[in-house]
Amino acid sequence: MTVDSLIDPGSLLGELVAERPIRTQLFEQLRLDYCCGGHQTLAAACAKRGLELGEVLAALQALDERGLESASVENRDWRKVETAELCAHIVTVHHDGLREAFPRIERLLATVVRVHGDSEPRLRDAHRCFTEIRSELEPHLASEENVLFPACIASDQTGSPVEELVLEEHESEHAALGRALGALRILCGDYDRQAALCNTHRALLDALEAFEQDLHRHVHEENNILLARARQARPTPKVEARSPAPIDRPASPSEAPPPCCEGWIAEQTHSWAARQRGR
């Protein structure tokens, strides 16, 4: 049986990781965005990154075979568990892990900046970037635990839909987090251990890359599994019959806004929501 017959190049990155989480190892190495970009097909993502699709397919198959033989690798399909269990897993593994990582990374950063910050100004920028990420993440985690997760669990148990605005807000914050993590990686020299200035700096690079990869898996489990499930549970809106278009004006082929306007519309929606919360 060939690799191509086992892995469909048209599969979405998020689905491939949900099916076998061990695939994150390869996607991280190749810089394939499987969390916020989980809606991309494997073929499209490889083309975007300039990767040879056949080589990636072969590497995925080899990784799958090694992973299936390793009892130490958690390879669970979180799509197959109840929403309450998925949320508990996210809190226990990712949220609690972040809360432990924050002070440890902060201490490492403070030490490295104190020792090397004058000769390497980017270290100070990296420290500020991490501080901003932490300041955004801490209330985000609280929002997930107090608002998003209870709403998703209630939807799973009672059928009550989760408000679309709640889903969009968390997705938007995930996208902003992804951009911030990319900036942090650049400031830290792509986490190149060979460029480490000392053992503490090397430990910092190890910690920051682990921090990044855990957040990628964290966001993947939310965007591509939890939020996708919440949207599937929403009732399909009824389509009202439309009056025939006037004879002197051709009917519009689509009422959907053009792609160039979608980002602006989402931004205005979030601004409106923020104003409503401030009243």
C-alpha positions as CSV (number, residue, x, y, z in Angstrom):
1,M,0.0,0.0,0.0
2,T,1.5,3.4,-1.0
3,V,1.7,6.5,1.1
4,D,-0.6,8.4,-1.3
5,S,-3.4,5.9,-0.8
6,L,-3.2,6.3,3.0
7,I,-3.0,10.1,3.4
8,D,-5.2,12.3,1.2
9,P,-3.4,15.5,0.1
10,G,-6.8,17.1,0.1
11,S,-7.2,16.5,3.9
12,L,-7.3,19.6,6.1
13,L,-4.3,20.1,8.4
14,G,-6.5,20.4,11.4
15,E,-8.2,17.0,10.6
16,L,-4.8,15.3,10.0
17,V,-3.6,16.4,13.5
18,A,-6.9,15.6,15.1
19,E,-6.7,12.1,13.7
20,R,-3.2,11.6,14.9
21,P,-1.7,14.3,17.2
22,I,1.8,12.9,16.7
23,R,1.8,14.6,13.3
24,T,2.3,18.0,15.0
25,Q,5.9,17.0,15.3
26,L,6.4,17.1,11.6
27,F,4.2,20.1,11.0
28,E,6.1,22.1,13.6
29,Q,9.4,21.2,11.9
30,L,8.0,22.3,8.5
31,R,6.3,25.4,9.9
32,L,2.9,24.2,8.7
33,D,0.2,26.1,10.5
34,Y,-2.2,23.4,11.8
35,C,-3.9,25.5,14.5
36,C,-5.2,28.8,13.2
37,G,-4.5,27.6,9.7
38,G,-6.1,24.2,10.2
39,H,-8.6,24.8,7.5
40,Q,-5.9,24.6,4.8
41,T,-5.5,21.4,2.8
42,L,-2.2,19.6,3.1
43,A,-1.5,20.2,-0.6
44,A,-2.3,23.9,-0.4
45,A,-0.2,24.4,2.8
46,C,2.8,22.6,1.2
47,A,2.5,24.7,-2.0
48,K,2.3,27.9,0.1
49,R,5.5,26.9,2.0
50,G,7.3,25.7,-1.2
51,L,7.4,22.1,0.1
52,E,7.4,19.0,-2.1
53,L,4.1,17.3,-1.4
54,G,5.4,13.8,-2.1
55,E,8.2,14.2,0.4
56,V,5.8,15.5,3.1
57,L,3.4,12.6,2.5
58,A,6.3,10.1,2.8
59,A,7.5,11.8,6.0
60,L,4.0,11.7,7.5
61,Q,3.6,8.0,6.8
62,A,7.0,7.3,8.4
63,L,6.0,9.3,11.4
64,D,2.7,7.6,11.7
65,E,4.4,4.2,11.7
66,R,6.9,5.2,14.4
67,G,4.2,6.8,16.5
68,L,2.0,3.8,16.4
69,E,4.9,1.7,17.8
70,S,5.6,4.2,20.6
71,A,3.6,3.7,23.7
72,S,5.0,6.9,25.2
73,V,3.3,9.2,22.6
74,E,-0.3,10.3,23.3
75,N,-2.0,9.8,20.0
76,R,-5.6,10.3,21.1
77,D,-8.3,11.5,18.7
78,W,-10.0,14.2,20.8
79,R,-12.9,14.4,18.4
80,K,-14.2,11.2,19.9
81,V,-14.6,12.4,23.5
82,E,-17.4,14.3,25.1
83,T,-17.1,18.1,25.2
84,A,-16.8,18.1,29.0
85,E,-13.8,15.7,28.9
86,L,-12.2,17.7,26.1
87,C,-12.5,21.0,28.1
88,A,-11.2,19.3,31.2
89,H,-8.2,18.1,29.2
90,I,-7.5,21.6,27.8
91,V,-7.6,23.1,31.3
92,T,-5.5,20.4,33.0
93,V,-2.8,20.0,30.2
94,H,-2.7,23.4,28.6
95,H,-4.1,26.1,30.9
96,D,-2.4,24.7,34.0
97,G,0.7,24.1,32.1
98,L,0.8,27.7,30.9
99,R,0.3,29.0,34.4
100,E,3.3,27.0,35.5
101,A,5.4,28.1,32.5
102,F,4.7,31.9,32.8
103,P,6.8,32.6,36.0
104,R,9.6,30.1,35.0
105,I,10.0,31.7,31.6
106,E,9.8,35.2,33.1
107,R,12.7,34.3,35.5
108,L,14.8,33.0,32.7
109,L,14.1,36.1,30.6
110,A,14.9,38.5,33.4
111,T,18.3,36.7,34.0
112,V,19.3,36.6,30.4
113,V,18.3,40.3,29.8
114,R,20.2,41.4,32.9
115,V,23.4,39.6,31.8
116,H,23.2,40.1,28.0
117,G,20.6,42.8,27.3
118,D,23.1,45.6,26.8
119,S,25.0,43.7,24.1
120,E,21.9,42.1,22.6
121,P,19.0,44.6,22.5
122,R,16.6,42.1,20.9
123,L,16.5,40.3,24.2
124,R,14.8,43.2,25.8
125,D,12.3,43.3,22.9
126,A,11.7,39.6,23.3
127,H,11.1,40.2,27.0
128,R,8.5,42.9,26.2
129,C,6.9,40.6,23.6
130,F,6.6,37.7,26.1
131,T,5.1,40.1,28.7
132,E,2.5,41.2,26.3
133,I,1.6,37.7,25.3
134,R,1.2,36.7,29.0
135,S,-0.9,39.8,29.7
136,E,-3.3,38.8,26.8
137,L,-3.3,35.1,27.6
138,E,-4.2,35.2,31.3
139,P,-7.6,36.9,30.8
140,H,-8.1,34.8,27.7
141,L,-7.7,31.6,29.7
142,A,-10.2,32.9,32.3
143,S,-12.7,33.7,29.6
144,E,-12.4,30.2,28.2
145,E,-12.9,28.6,31.6
146,N,-15.8,30.9,32.7
147,V,-17.6,31.6,29.4
148,L,-16.6,29.5,26.4
149,F,-16.2,26.1,28.0
150,P,-19.4,26.2,30.1
151,A,-21.3,27.4,27.0
152,C,-19.8,24.5,24.9
153,I,-20.6,21.9,27.5
154,A,-24.2,23.2,27.9
155,S,-24.6,23.1,24.1
156,D,-23.4,19.5,24.1
157,Q,-25.7,18.5,26.9
158,T,-28.8,20.5,26.2
159,G,-28.6,21.5,22.6
160,S,-28.5,25.2,23.4
161,P,-26.3,27.0,20.7
162,V,-23.2,28.9,21.6
163,E,-23.4,32.5,20.5
164,E,-21.4,33.0,17.3
165,L,-19.9,36.2,18.7
166,V,-18.4,34.2,21.6
167,L,-16.8,31.8,19.1
168,E,-15.5,34.6,16.9
169,E,-14.0,36.5,19.8
170,H,-11.9,33.5,20.9
171,E,-10.8,32.7,17.3
172,S,-9.8,36.3,16.8
173,E,-7.7,36.2,20.0
174,H,-6.1,33.0,18.9
175,A,-5.1,34.6,15.6
176,A,-3.6,37.6,17.4
177,L,-1.7,35.1,19.6
178,G,-0.3,33.3,16.6
179,R,1.1,36.6,15.2
180,A,2.6,37.4,18.6
181,L,4.3,34.0,18.8
182,G,5.7,34.5,15.3
183,A,7.2,37.8,16.4
184,L,8.7,36.3,19.5
185,R,10.3,33.5,17.5
186,I,11.9,36.1,15.2
187,L,13.2,38.1,18.1
188,C,14.7,34.9,19.6
189,G,16.6,34.0,16.4
190,D,14.3,31.1,15.5
191,Y,15.2,29.5,18.8
192,D,18.6,28.5,17.4
193,R,20.4,26.8,20.3
194,Q,23.8,27.1,18.6
195,A,23.5,30.9,19.0
196,A,22.8,30.6,22.7
197,L,24.9,33.0,24.7
198,C,25.1,30.9,27.9
199,N,23.4,27.8,29.5
200,T,20.6,30.0,30.9
201,H,20.0,31.5,27.4
202,R,19.8,27.9,26.0
203,A,17.4,26.9,28.7
204,L,15.3,29.9,27.8
205,L,15.2,29.0,24.2
206,D,14.1,25.5,25.1
207,A,11.4,26.8,27.3
208,L,10.1,29.3,24.8
209,E,9.9,26.8,21.9
210,A,8.1,24.3,24.2
211,F,5.7,27.2,25.2
212,E,5.1,27.9,21.5
213,Q,4.4,24.3,20.5
214,D,2.1,23.7,23.4
215,L,0.1,26.8,22.5
216,H,-0.1,25.5,18.9
217,R,-1.6,22.2,20.1
218,H,-3.8,24.1,22.6
219,V,-5.3,26.4,19.9
220,H,-5.7,23.5,17.5
221,E,-7.8,21.5,20.0
222,E,-10.0,24.6,20.4
223,N,-10.3,25.9,16.9
224,N,-10.4,22.7,15.0
225,I,-12.3,20.5,17.5
226,L,-14.1,22.4,20.2
227,L,-15.3,25.5,18.3
228,A,-15.9,23.5,15.1
229,R,-18.2,21.1,17.2
230,A,-20.0,24.1,18.7
231,R,-20.7,25.5,15.2
232,Q,-22.0,22.2,14.0
233,A,-24.5,22.1,16.8
234,R,-25.9,25.4,15.9
235,P,-29.3,25.2,14.1
236,T,-29.3,25.8,10.4
237,P,-30.8,29.3,9.7
238,K,-34.0,29.3,7.7
239,V,-33.8,30.7,4.3
240,E,-36.6,33.1,3.6
241,A,-38.1,33.2,0.1
242,R,-37.0,36.3,-1.8
243,S,-39.2,38.3,-4.1
244,P,-38.3,38.1,-7.8
245,A,-35.7,40.7,-8.9
246,P,-37.1,43.7,-10.7
247,I,-37.2,43.3,-14.5
248,D,-35.2,46.5,-15.0
249,R,-32.3,45.3,-12.7
250,P,-30.6,41.9,-13.0
251,A,-30.5,39.9,-9.8
252,S,-27.2,40.0,-7.8
253,P,-25.3,36.7,-8.2
254,S,-24.5,36.7,-4.5
255,E,-25.5,38.6,-1.4
256,A,-22.3,37.6,0.4
257,P,-19.7,40.4,1.0
258,P,-16.5,40.2,-1.1
259,P,-13.5,38.6,0.6
260,C,-11.8,42.0,0.9
261,C,-14.6,43.2,3.2
262,E,-14.8,40.2,5.5
263,G,-11.9,41.3,7.7
264,W,-13.3,44.8,8.1
265,I,-16.7,43.4,9.0
266,A,-15.3,41.1,11.6
267,E,-13.3,44.0,13.1
268,Q,-16.4,46.2,13.3
269,T,-18.3,43.4,14.9
270,H,-15.6,43.0,17.6
271,S,-15.5,46.7,18.2
272,W,-19.3,46.8,18.6
273,A,-19.1,43.9,21.1
274,A,-16.4,45.8,23.1
275,R,-18.6,48.9,23.2
276,Q,-21.5,46.9,24.4
277,R,-19.5,45.3,27.2
278,G,-18.3,48.8,28.3
279,R,-21.8,50.1,28.8
